[in-house]
Amino acid sequence: MKDKAFTEERHQKILDHINLKGRAKVEELSRYCNVTEMTIRRDLLALEKQGLLYRAYGGALKREGKSIWQLSTLQTRLQQHEEEKERIAIWVSQMIRDGESLMIDGGSTTTKIAQQLRGKKNLLIVTNALAIGEILVESNDNKVILTGGELLKETNALMGNATESALSNYRADKAIIGVSGLIPSEGCFAAIPQEGGIKNLMMRNSQQTIIVTDSSKIGTRAFYRFCDFNHIHILVTDKNVKKNDLSILKKTGIDVIAV
């Protein structure tokens, strides 16, 4: 049992090292883990069989996940990682003051945040998400502006040229933005370019950007990169985020909160 625990710990150490550097040689990993090169080769074979890395001549390469390019329904996403999204929503709602103006894009985590914001007073919300508009217009003298545009059935959100044209005229205190994927060394991703363009506009037209994502999306690449970390002030995720990812993200200079 103890040997199995040591092996699993070493496997995770190998994966963390390769994911951080992108690749590693057998002799390098042997020194890093203080085991023989034969042991490392067995480890790499086992990890490749699990689909966690690629073996290459003399070492191994980081295995990237498939790039997300399709939209899933809002209802499906609301049911995934629900507990983590609730914690994120509660935390973000505490960062919002009565009377602020917000831009909120469509998404499952941002919908959870909208539910938590119902207790706030006199908010001005610009959104491309029908569900978010319906949640917030019902409470405490909040004012909601829907962007207009083409309604996508899968996401229940508005997109297209009309949406982007409307957003270009508004300015807000804070933008609350969800992602389809986030690579700590690259930036934030959306599943489709139309979605990414809207997120980018909301960020550019707000004084502060808050990115919200559960940790399952960190390390995942989607089709369209809509920003790097120069345009983000705060990232709120959950406490299951990997230590290496958390370390890299903190080095970007943004405020990372894991709840």
One Martini backbone bead per residue (centre of mass of N, CA, C, O) as a GRO file, in nm:
protein
  259
    1MET     BB    1   0.059   0.063  -0.021
    2LYS     BB    2   0.305   0.249   0.009
    3ASP     BB    3   0.418   0.207  -0.279
    4LYS     BB    4   0.170   0.324  -0.425
    5ALA     BB    5   0.190   0.608  -0.302
    6PHE     BB    6   0.473   0.672  -0.413
    7THR     BB    7   0.402   0.637  -0.711
    8GLU     BB    8   0.177   0.851  -0.727
    9GLU     BB    9   0.356   1.085  -0.633
   10ARG     BB   10   0.561   1.062  -0.867
   11HIS     BB   11   0.365   1.095  -1.102
   12GLN     BB   12   0.277   1.382  -1.020
   13LYS     BB   13   0.557   1.506  -1.035
   14ILE     BB   14   0.603   1.452  -1.333
   15LEU     BB   15   0.355   1.601  -1.445
   16ASP     BB   16   0.417   1.879  -1.327
   17HIS     BB   17   0.688   1.917  -1.471
   18ILE     BB   18   0.586   1.883  -1.768
   19ASN     BB   19   0.356   2.096  -1.759
   20LEU     BB   20   0.552   2.332  -1.703
   21LYS     BB   21   0.778   2.270  -1.948
   22GLY     BB   22   0.652   2.041  -2.178
   23ARG     BB   23   0.931   1.881  -2.113
   24ALA     BB   24   1.138   1.570  -2.062
   25LYS     BB   25   1.399   1.390  -1.951
   26VAL     BB   26   1.492   1.105  -1.805
   27GLU     BB   27   1.742   1.212  -1.645
   28GLU     BB   28   1.595   1.451  -1.521
   29LEU     BB   29   1.374   1.284  -1.370
   30SER     BB   30   1.565   1.113  -1.204
   31ARG     BB   31   1.680   1.348  -1.038
   32TYR     BB   32   1.409   1.476  -0.943
   33CYS     BB   33   1.308   1.180  -0.805
   34ASN     BB   34   1.533   0.983  -0.710
   35VAL     BB   35   1.563   0.768  -0.954
   36THR     BB   36   1.573   0.555  -1.189
   37GLU     BB   37   1.551   0.533  -1.528
   38MET     BB   38   1.379   0.277  -1.532
   39THR     BB   39   1.151   0.388  -1.358
   40ILE     BB   40   1.076   0.623  -1.543
   41ARG     BB   41   0.997   0.453  -1.790
   42ARG     BB   42   0.764   0.313  -1.647
   43ASP     BB   43   0.610   0.568  -1.577
   44LEU     BB   44   0.568   0.675  -1.867
   45LEU     BB   45   0.410   0.431  -1.969
   46ALA     BB   46   0.175   0.455  -1.766
   47LEU     BB   47   0.095   0.754  -1.838
   48GLU     BB   48   0.032   0.701  -2.136
   49LYS     BB   49  -0.197   0.490  -2.092
   50GLN     BB   50  -0.367   0.730  -1.939
   51GLY     BB   51  -0.333   1.000  -2.120
   52LEU     BB   52  -0.103   1.222  -1.979
   53LEU     BB   53   0.117   1.160  -2.207
   54TYR     BB   54   0.411   1.175  -2.416
   55ARG     BB   55   0.628   0.980  -2.563
   56ALA     BB   56   0.977   1.025  -2.624
   57TYR     BB   57   1.284   1.055  -2.718
   58GLY     BB   58   1.423   1.043  -2.394
   59GLY     BB   59   1.106   1.105  -2.302
   60ALA     BB   60   0.857   1.374  -2.259
   61LEU     BB   61   0.526   1.509  -2.323
   62LYS     BB   62   0.285   1.718  -2.323
   63ARG     BB   63  -0.068   1.682  -2.290
   64GLU     BB   64  -0.315   1.800  -2.478
   65GLY     BB   65  -0.616   1.895  -2.504
   66LYS     BB   66  -0.889   1.939  -2.655
   67SER     BB   67  -1.035   2.175  -2.845
   68ILE     BB   68  -1.286   2.384  -2.784
   69TRP     BB   69  -1.578   2.439  -3.037
   70GLN     BB   70  -1.837   2.381  -2.872
   71LEU     BB   71  -2.164   2.433  -2.768
   72SER     BB   72  -2.325   2.422  -2.472
   73THR     BB   73  -2.568   2.413  -2.266
   74LEU     BB   74  -2.668   2.585  -1.997
   75GLN     BB   75  -2.805   2.354  -1.839
   76THR     BB   76  -2.564   2.165  -1.839
   77ARG     BB   77  -2.355   2.364  -1.698
   78LEU     BB   78  -2.518   2.411  -1.430
   79GLN     BB   79  -2.462   2.091  -1.343
   80GLN     BB   80  -2.161   2.158  -1.342
   81HIS     BB   81  -1.986   2.220  -1.076
   82GLU     BB   82  -2.191   2.352  -0.870
   83GLU     BB   83  -2.046   2.402  -0.599
   84GLU     BB   84  -1.817   2.579  -0.710
   85LYS     BB   85  -1.998   2.800  -0.841
   86GLU     BB   86  -2.131   2.890  -0.579
   87ARG     BB   87  -1.876   2.990  -0.436
   88ILE     BB   88  -1.796   3.197  -0.647
   89ALA     BB   89  -2.060   3.363  -0.639
   90ILE     BB   90  -2.045   3.455  -0.345
   91TRP     BB   91  -1.774   3.601  -0.363
   92VAL     BB   92  -1.837   3.803  -0.592
   93SER     BB   93  -2.083   3.944  -0.458
   94GLN     BB   94  -1.893   4.075  -0.232
   95MET     BB   95  -1.751   4.275  -0.459
   96ILE     BB   96  -2.029   4.411  -0.483
   97ARG     BB   97  -2.181   4.723  -0.503
   98ASP     BB   98  -2.398   4.939  -0.460
   99GLY     BB   99  -2.446   5.117  -0.771
  100GLU     BB  100  -2.316   4.955  -0.982
  101SER     BB  101  -2.157   4.882  -1.289
  102LEU     BB  102  -2.224   4.606  -1.524
  103MET     BB  103  -2.062   4.339  -1.704
  104ILE     BB  104  -2.233   4.037  -1.828
  105ASP     BB  105  -2.185   3.731  -1.936
  106GLY     BB  106  -2.260   3.440  -2.065
  107GLY     BB  107  -2.321   3.172  -1.822
  108SER     BB  108  -2.308   2.963  -1.555
  109THR     BB  109  -2.145   3.129  -1.346
  110THR     BB  110  -2.285   3.406  -1.405
  111THR     BB  111  -2.567   3.308  -1.325
  112LYS     BB  112  -2.498   3.249  -1.030
  113ILE     BB  113  -2.419   3.541  -0.968
  114ALA     BB  114  -2.690   3.674  -1.028
  115GLN     BB  115  -2.839   3.532  -0.794
  116GLN     BB  116  -2.655   3.673  -0.571
  117LEU     BB  117  -2.732   3.982  -0.669
  118ARG     BB  118  -3.034   4.024  -0.568
  119GLY     BB  119  -2.945   4.186  -0.294
  120LYS     BB  120  -2.883   4.419  -0.455
  121LYS     BB  121  -2.865   4.776  -0.523
  122ASN     BB  122  -2.878   4.972  -0.792
  123LEU     BB  123  -2.809   4.830  -1.055
  124LEU     BB  124  -2.611   4.824  -1.359
  125ILE     BB  125  -2.686   4.606  -1.639
  126VAL     BB  126  -2.487   4.453  -1.889
  127THR     BB  127  -2.625   4.207  -2.125
  128ASN     BB  128  -2.637   3.889  -2.332
  129ALA     BB  129  -2.831   3.751  -2.109
  130LEU     BB  130  -3.144   3.655  -2.042
  131ALA     BB  131  -3.125   3.520  -1.762
  132ILE     BB  132  -2.982   3.757  -1.620
  133GLY     BB  133  -3.195   3.971  -1.673
  134GLU     BB  134  -3.432   3.825  -1.525
  135ILE     BB  135  -3.303   3.810  -1.244
  136LEU     BB  136  -3.226   4.134  -1.203
  137VAL     BB  137  -3.500   4.294  -1.269
  138GLU     BB  138  -3.664   4.194  -0.996
  139SER     BB  139  -3.449   4.370  -0.812
  140ASN     BB  140  -3.381   4.655  -0.636
  141ASP     BB  141  -3.376   4.870  -0.879
  142ASN     BB  142  -3.270   4.740  -1.120
  143LYS     BB  143  -3.084   4.781  -1.425
  144VAL     BB  144  -3.142   4.651  -1.761
  145ILE     BB  145  -2.925   4.579  -2.044
  146LEU     BB  146  -2.981   4.463  -2.357
  147THR     BB  147  -2.800   4.426  -2.650
  148GLY     BB  148  -2.870   4.240  -2.855
  149GLY     BB  149  -2.924   4.012  -3.123
  150GLU     BB  150  -2.839   3.688  -3.166
  151LEU     BB  151  -3.003   3.396  -3.068
  152LEU     BB  152  -2.870   3.129  -2.895
  153LYS     BB  153  -2.988   2.829  -2.810
  154GLU     BB  154  -2.759   2.695  -2.641
  155THR     BB  155  -2.703   2.974  -2.446
  156ASN     BB  156  -2.910   3.216  -2.429
  157ALA     BB  157  -2.748   3.422  -2.618
  158LEU     BB  158  -2.616   3.719  -2.745
  159MET     BB  159  -2.502   3.779  -3.087
  160GLY     BB  160  -2.298   3.977  -3.285
  161ASN     BB  161  -2.296   4.284  -3.432
  162ALA     BB  162  -2.515   4.414  -3.251
  163THR     BB  163  -2.379   4.348  -2.983
  164GLU     BB  164  -2.107   4.495  -3.033
  165SER     BB  165  -2.224   4.775  -3.094
  166ALA     BB  166  -2.353   4.820  -2.817
  167LEU     BB  167  -2.097   4.777  -2.634
  168SER     BB  168  -1.922   5.019  -2.750
  169ASN     BB  169  -2.112   5.243  -2.578
  170TYR     BB  170  -2.029   5.121  -2.306
  171ARG     BB  171  -1.972   5.177  -1.946
  172ALA     BB  172  -1.797   5.022  -1.663
  173ASP     BB  173  -1.680   4.912  -1.365
  174LYS     BB  174  -1.751   4.596  -1.424
  175ALA     BB  175  -1.635   4.273  -1.534
  176ILE     BB  176  -1.804   3.954  -1.582
  177ILE     BB  177  -1.614   3.660  -1.681
  178GLY     BB  178  -1.621   3.383  -1.869
  179VAL     BB  179  -1.500   3.047  -1.960
  180SER     BB  180  -1.381   2.762  -2.155
  181GLY     BB  181  -1.071   2.844  -2.104
  182LEU     BB  182  -0.734   2.805  -1.931
  183ILE     BB  183  -0.397   2.915  -1.980
  184PRO     BB  184  -0.144   3.019  -1.778
  185SER     BB  185   0.061   3.086  -2.041
  186GLU     BB  186  -0.178   3.250  -2.230
  187GLY     BB  187  -0.504   3.244  -2.137
  188CYS     BB  188  -0.826   3.308  -2.265
  189PHE     BB  189  -1.119   3.110  -2.364
  190ALA     BB  190  -1.334   3.040  -2.639
  191ALA     BB  191  -1.531   2.850  -2.843
  192ILE     BB  192  -1.605   3.119  -3.004
  193PRO     BB  193  -1.551   3.419  -3.155
  194GLN     BB  194  -1.815   3.568  -3.078
  195GLU     BB  195  -1.777   3.529  -2.775
  196GLY     BB  196  -1.493   3.658  -2.748
  197GLY     BB  197  -1.567   3.945  -2.849
  198ILE     BB  198  -1.758   4.014  -2.614
  199LYS     BB  199  -1.566   3.980  -2.380
  200ASN     BB  200  -1.357   4.189  -2.475
  201LEU     BB  201  -1.542   4.437  -2.475
  202MET     BB  202  -1.620   4.431  -2.176
  203MET     BB  203  -1.333   4.467  -2.071
  204ARG     BB  204  -1.253   4.736  -2.221
  205ASN     BB  205  -1.535   4.883  -2.093
  206SER     BB  206  -1.388   4.838  -1.812
  207GLN     BB  207  -1.215   4.898  -1.517
  208GLN     BB  208  -1.282   4.592  -1.425
  209THR     BB  209  -1.168   4.246  -1.425
  210ILE     BB  210  -1.360   3.937  -1.378
  211ILE     BB  211  -1.265   3.613  -1.361
  212VAL     BB  212  -1.467   3.309  -1.404
  213THR     BB  213  -1.376   2.971  -1.278
  214ASP     BB  214  -1.354   2.660  -1.274
  215SER     BB  215  -1.087   2.431  -1.248
  216SER     BB  216  -1.154   2.247  -1.502
  217LYS     BB  217  -1.059   2.490  -1.713
  218ILE     BB  218  -0.777   2.466  -1.612
  219GLY     BB  219  -0.584   2.359  -1.892
  220THR     BB  220  -0.790   2.452  -2.111
  221ARG     BB  221  -0.850   2.459  -2.460
  222ALA     BB  222  -0.986   2.670  -2.687
  223PHE     BB  223  -1.038   2.812  -2.995
  224TYR     BB  224  -1.055   3.119  -2.860
  225ARG     BB  225  -0.848   3.383  -2.792
  226PHE     BB  226  -0.939   3.683  -2.597
  227CYS     BB  227  -0.695   3.684  -2.373
  228ASP     BB  228  -0.476   3.798  -2.157
  229PHE     BB  229  -0.337   3.904  -1.838
  230ASN     BB  230  -0.333   4.224  -1.886
  231HIS     BB  231  -0.676   4.242  -1.863
  232ILE     BB  232  -0.658   4.132  -1.564
  233HIS     BB  233  -0.734   4.150  -1.213
  234ILE     BB  234  -0.935   3.899  -1.148
  235LEU     BB  235  -0.938   3.557  -1.017
  236VAL     BB  236  -1.206   3.317  -0.982
  237THR     BB  237  -1.192   3.010  -0.808
  238ASP     BB  238  -1.120   2.699  -0.693
  239LYS     BB  239  -0.954   2.483  -0.458
  240ASN     BB  240  -0.879   2.261  -0.702
  241VAL     BB  241  -0.648   2.394  -0.799
  242LYS     BB  242  -0.349   2.366  -0.915
  243LYS     BB  243  -0.047   2.454  -0.794
  244ASN     BB  244   0.099   2.525  -1.058
  245ASP     BB  245  -0.120   2.706  -1.175
  246LEU     BB  246  -0.128   2.904  -0.940
  247SER     BB  247   0.167   2.995  -0.961
  248ILE     BB  248   0.156   3.106  -1.251
  249LEU     BB  249  -0.078   3.309  -1.210
  250LYS     BB  250   0.062   3.484  -0.988
  251LYS     BB  251   0.300   3.579  -1.185
  252THR     BB  252   0.113   3.779  -1.361
  253GLY     BB  253  -0.033   3.982  -1.124
  254ILE     BB  254  -0.286   3.866  -1.044
  255ASP     BB  255  -0.573   3.815  -0.855
  256VAL     BB  256  -0.597   3.509  -0.681
  257ILE     BB  257  -0.902   3.321  -0.610
  258ALA     BB  258  -0.960   3.039  -0.388
  259VAL     BB  259  -1.285   2.876  -0.279
   0.00000   0.00000   0.00000
